Amino acid sequence: MFDPSTLRFDANGLIPAIAQDASSGEVLMMAWMNAESVARTLESGRVTYWSRSRQSFWIKGESSGHVQKLVEMRVDCDRDCLLMLVEQEGPACHTNRRSCFYTAVREGEEVEIMEPMAG
């Protein structure tokens, strides 16, 4: 049985969690989780993060409708980072883009490589 207490949380009790589209492999976003949000995610199947700015739980898509359904949670070799393989409905980024990683650095310049989604 998976024991979240075996994860290596930082001094604030947080661990980075990367969300990746389970079908395409596209990296969607990175956010923080604590032990309780890990447990809630595994229990509900809805990815639940910890908002550092609001100091509260944040179920992805709860207000936007852009839900992340957990397909599989993976733990890295050092047990200090999580990978969430998800089914993403709509954009993952609060800027209405599919991914939060929409800015590339090419030849020393920032280039926007992804437009906001329509609708």
N, C-alpha and C positions, 0 to 999 in steps of 0.2 A: 504494500500500500504506500502511496506517495505521502511523504511527510514534509509539508512546507517549512518546518523548522530546520530542515537540513539545508535550506537555501542560505546564501551569504548576502544578507541585507546590509546596506551602508549604515553609517552612524545615525541617520535619520529613520532607520527602519524601512528603507525603500530599496527596490531592485528595478533596474531598467527592463522594460518589456517592449520588444519590437513586434509589430503586427505585420504579417506577410500574407498576401492573398494565397490561399491554399491551392487554388487552381493554376494561376499564372506565375506564381513565385514573385510577383511584384512586391517590393517593400513599400508599405503604406504609411507607417508612422512609428514613432517611439513615444512611450509615456512611462509613467512610474506606477508601480504596484507595491502594496505592503502585504503582510501575511494574510490579513483579512480579505483584501481584494483578490488575492490568489485563490483563497478558499471559496469566496463568493463566485468567482469565475468558474471554477471547477464544478461547483454545486448547480449553478444556473445554466451554464453553457453560453451565457452572455458575457462578453469581456467587460470586466469592471476594473477601472483604474483608480488611483489615488490622485486627486488634484492637489498639487502643492500650493497653488495660489488660493484655492477656496478651502483647503483643509477639509475635504470631504470626498466621499466616494463618487465616482463618475461612471455610470453605466453607458458605454459607448452607444450613441443613438437614442438615448432616453429622451432628449429634447429635440434633436434634429431628425430623428427617424432613420439615420444612417447607421444601422445596427451592425455590430460585429458579432457573428456567431462563431463560437470556438469550435474548430475542427480538431485541433490537437495542440497541447502545450508541450514545448520542449525546453529542457534545461541545458545550458552550456556546460562545458567541461569543468569550469571553475565554480559552477553553481552560483554565479553572481550576475547572470543575465538570463532573461526568458525570451523565447520566441513563441509568439502566438500565431499559429496557422489558422486563418479565419476565412469565413465567407462574409464579404463586405457588401452591404447594400448602399449604393450611392457613393458619394465622396467620403474619404477618410479624414481629410483635412478640414479644419474650420474655415479655410479660405475657399471652400467649395471645389477643391481639386481632388482628384482620385488619390493622390499621395501628398504627404507633407514635403517630400523631397523633390520639389519642382524647380529648384535653382541649381544649375550646374556651374562649376568653375572651369572655364575653358580658356586656355592660353592666358591665364591671369585675370580673366573678366568673368563677372557673373552673368549668366544667361538663363532667362526663364524658359524652361523647356516644356511646360505644361500649362494650358489655359484652364480657367475654372470650367466646371461642367455646366452644360446648359440646363435651364429649368429651375 
